[in-house]
Amino acid sequence: MRHVTPLGLFGSLSGQSHFSRNAEEIKALSGQIPLNERPRAAEYLRAAPVIIALMGYTEDVVDQRFSVMGGSALHSDGTYYWRRDTAEYVETHGTSLPSAFMDHGATMEWRAPSLTEEEIMEIDDFFMSLRAQG
């Protein structure tokens, strides 16, 4: 089993109704990523492999500027994991992400790594263990 780190508030394994409780905290983190850095970070977040694909529809909890089909699906780069709609929060609002992740992304030159099928299954096993814990 491969352990991955949740990406702050966006490492939520919950549905949209539970995630929306973070609206004020997300709003407070808005505007902290400079405009010129947002596209690269957002593309990295989108390009990382989907580990758990979830159907559903999420909406921007800050000010309803976007919606995302499958927004609560989980992506991972093998080190961190996050919700699919994280990219929209970064791109639209400049929502701050943990500095360790920003350093990690810069080190990777904002190119999401490919993961093998075995690595994806190890991360999936990790998520299943989290769900089993409750």
Disulfide bonds with the S-S distance in Angstrom:
none
